């Protein structure tokens, strides 16, 4: 009996390993900064509709609707605003490294899915060009987010269009950037992303 169980496990392992399909590719899209006001409104940094680029890997397993996935996204933040001292331009970036999974709803050449992931988000220094001088200054609430790592959650939906060996992956996702690790008084950062990936299959 033990030998039969062991042989069955070995068969399943080698079968899934042989049939598994790794998909890897690059993409980009829009980052819509939803909150907080300190980063989005004109009295803050005025980050709003921004851009991101990234890479994605996904492992499709036979007979299973669940696919593990990982990604790295680079959000480029640029804004402009005004204060009592005059106008300024601001810029920063957020690097997101995430792992999660996607649940296929309908198999086929066009396959919609739901996604869930956790990510480490590195929020880099906020650089402000104020009166033609580059400096890091403290606007209302902005210094709380500079040069910090936070952990967050992503919830999304998408669709994968299969045209072997190329797959097009379209995804809409809401990212809770700093759910874990916030300082006292730090407001939550929310980013809605719309991303298109081009994925290449391993077989």
C-alpha atoms as one frame of an Amber mdcrd trajectory, in Angstrom:
protein
   0.000   0.000   0.000   2.822   2.407   0.908   4.562   1.608  -2.377   1.365
   2.305  -4.298   0.957   5.677  -2.579   4.619   6.542  -3.212   4.351   5.573
  -6.895   1.163   7.619  -7.239   2.815  10.675  -5.676   5.863  10.287  -7.921
   3.667   9.919 -10.998   1.686  13.033 -10.148   4.869  15.002  -9.420   6.509
  14.116 -12.729   3.244  14.554 -14.641   2.616  18.047 -13.312   6.284  18.944
 -13.715   6.240  17.838 -17.353   2.930  19.545 -18.154   3.508  22.758 -16.193
   3.867  25.830 -18.352   5.975  28.799 -17.268   4.952  32.139 -18.712   7.287
  35.116 -18.424   7.023  38.587 -19.871   7.027  42.347 -19.585   4.366  45.004
 -19.510   3.243  48.378 -18.339   0.259  50.592 -17.783  -1.344  53.275 -15.681
  -1.142  53.823 -11.911  -4.087  55.820 -10.573  -3.151  57.097  -7.103  -6.346
  56.988  -5.016  -5.184  58.058  -1.564  -4.122  59.798   0.643  -4.763  63.497
   0.028  -1.171  64.344   0.992  -0.004  62.544  -2.168  -2.857  63.318  -4.539
  -4.265  66.809  -4.180  -2.669  70.092  -5.286  -2.042  71.142  -1.701   0.059
  67.982  -1.415   2.210  66.365  -4.093  -0.467  66.042  -6.795   0.463  62.451
  -7.730  -2.577  61.150  -9.569  -2.532  59.459 -12.978   0.944  57.992 -13.326
   2.707  55.163 -15.193   4.394  51.880 -14.316   6.431  49.186 -16.018   7.091
  45.663 -14.823   7.791  41.993 -15.334   5.519  39.050 -14.536   5.917  35.287
 -14.223   3.088  32.767 -14.022   3.113  28.974 -13.675   0.102  27.268 -15.274
  -0.582  23.792 -13.943  -2.628  21.174 -15.851  -6.146  20.427 -14.648  -5.905
  23.129 -11.972  -7.651  26.540 -12.187  -5.075  28.086  -9.835  -1.794  29.554
 -11.152   0.989  30.884  -8.889   2.262  34.265 -10.084   4.943  36.793  -9.210
   5.735  40.309 -10.393   7.988  43.336 -10.052   6.460  46.730 -10.854   8.112
  50.143 -10.963   5.667  53.024 -10.413   6.910  56.399 -11.683   5.297  59.250
  -9.728   5.387  62.844 -10.965   3.349  65.797  -9.817   3.197  69.533  -9.423
   1.540  71.745  -6.898   1.695  75.001  -5.028   2.237  76.262  -1.519   2.344
  79.663   0.148   5.934  80.013  -1.079   5.180  79.262  -4.737   4.923  76.413
  -7.218   6.900  73.170  -7.205   7.380  69.921  -9.094   7.683  66.584  -7.283
   8.721  63.072  -8.182   9.206  59.715  -6.512   8.823  56.025  -7.291   7.474
  52.876  -5.698   8.976  49.449  -6.386   6.554  46.564  -5.756   7.713  42.941
  -5.459   4.774  40.564  -5.169   3.763  36.922  -4.978   0.286  35.505  -5.226
  -2.063  33.504  -7.358  -4.692  33.718 -10.043  -7.925  31.720 -10.153  -9.183
  31.039 -13.656 -12.952  31.423 -14.021 -13.419  30.008 -17.523 -10.725  27.985
 -19.331 -10.096  28.667 -22.987  -8.209  30.959 -25.375  -9.738  33.930 -23.518
  -9.596  33.121 -19.819 -10.859  35.620 -17.204  -9.401  35.301 -13.713  -9.385
  36.743 -10.209  -6.098  37.518  -8.466  -4.787  37.950  -4.942  -1.220  38.801
  -3.964   0.964  40.158  -1.209   3.770  42.583  -1.982   6.709  44.380  -0.453
   6.526  48.015  -1.556   9.623  50.191  -1.404   8.629  53.861  -1.302  11.643
  55.913  -2.333  12.565  59.457  -1.353  10.269  62.215  -2.553  12.282  64.778
  -4.527  10.822  68.261  -4.817  11.989  70.949  -7.227  10.930  74.072  -5.373
  11.734  77.456  -6.912  14.236  75.715  -9.223  16.087  74.078  -6.324  16.165
  70.291  -5.919  15.571  69.323  -2.334  13.632  66.964  -0.127  11.192  69.106
   1.793   8.308  68.417   4.138   4.939  69.117   2.581   1.811  68.190   4.565
   2.058  64.459   5.232   4.658  63.748   2.547   7.678  62.986   4.725   5.881
  60.040   6.341   6.260  58.014   3.143   9.837  58.720   2.081  12.385  55.916
   1.857  10.251  53.278   3.574   9.383  49.624   2.957   5.818  48.512   3.540
   3.848  45.315   2.967   0.522  45.386   1.197  -2.206  43.438  -0.550  -3.449
  43.401  -4.122  -6.940  42.389  -5.303  -7.694  42.225  -8.988  -9.325  40.744
 -12.038  -8.019  40.159 -15.500  -8.121  38.124 -18.671  -5.460  36.145 -20.474
  -5.650  35.860 -24.256  -3.678  32.863 -25.544  -2.012  33.061 -28.956   0.779
  30.505 -28.526   3.602  31.050 -27.895   2.537  34.596 -26.982  -0.083  35.403
 -24.346  -1.620  38.803 -23.699  -2.534  39.442 -20.077  -4.774  42.387 -19.150
  -5.267  43.134 -15.462  -7.080  45.683 -13.295  -5.983  45.633  -9.652  -6.374
  47.667  -6.466  -3.178  47.805  -4.430  -3.148  48.489  -0.696   0.464  49.670
  -0.548   1.096  50.028   3.198  -1.254  47.749   5.091   1.567  46.418   7.305
   4.403  48.430   8.824   2.798  51.860   8.938   4.108  54.478  11.317   1.823
  56.083  13.849  -0.410  58.555  12.031   0.608  57.329   8.575  -2.285  57.313
   6.137  -3.035  54.401   3.813  -1.822  54.529   0.208  -4.124  53.066  -2.421
  -3.197  52.632  -6.086  -5.464  51.338  -8.847  -3.400  49.812 -11.661  -4.342
  48.914 -15.216  -1.644  46.733 -16.770  -1.071  44.950 -20.064   1.577  42.199
 -20.167   3.026  40.246 -23.067   3.904  36.774 -21.768   5.984  34.150 -23.567
   5.356  30.454 -22.865   8.080  27.970 -22.028   6.473  25.273 -24.198
